[in-house]
Amino acid sequence: GKANPRFVVTNLSTRDADAQHLYEDLYCARGEMENRIKEQQLGLFADRTSSATLRANQLRLYFSSFAYVLLHGLRRLGLTGTAFAKAQSTTIRLKLLKIGARLHLTVRKVWLSFSEASPYASDIAQILANLKQHPAWLPPG
C-alpha cells in the first residue's frame, strides 16, 4: 500500500534495460543468489573451516557443496507439490532428514518404517511418489 521506491545506479542505457527489467530481472536475481550462498553457509555449514590443514577445510567445503547440490535436486524433483517446495536447506534437513526410521533391507527392496505419530508422514509419502516419477530414481529391472 505504501510507496517503496528502489534506486539502482548503472551505466546501462534505457535502450539496453528499462528500469523494471533492470530491477526485477537483474538486481533481484543477484540478491536471490546471495540468499542461496548464505543458505549454504548457515544451513549446510560451509563456513566451518576451522581445521588445521587446508585440505581438511577444502574437503569440508566439498561435502557442503555436494550436500547443497543434493538438496537442490531433492527440492526440484521431490518436493514439488508439498509444503516443503520452497523450504530452506535447514528446514529440509531438520524436518525431513533428521528423523528416526527403521531401515529393513531385502534383496529387492528397501523398507523405511516411520513412527505412526510422524507429523510429516504424508509429506514423505508424497516426496517418495514424486521421486518415483523420475527415471533416475526407479529401481533397475
Buried (B, 14 or more C-beta within 10 A) or exposed (E): EEEEEEEEEEEEEEEEBEEEEBBEEEBEEEEEEEEEEEBBEEBBBBEEEEEEEEEEBEEBBEEBEEBBEEBEEBBEBBBEEBEBEEBBBEEBBEBBEEBEEEEEEEEEEEEEEBEEEEEBEEBBEBBEEBBEEEEEEEEEE
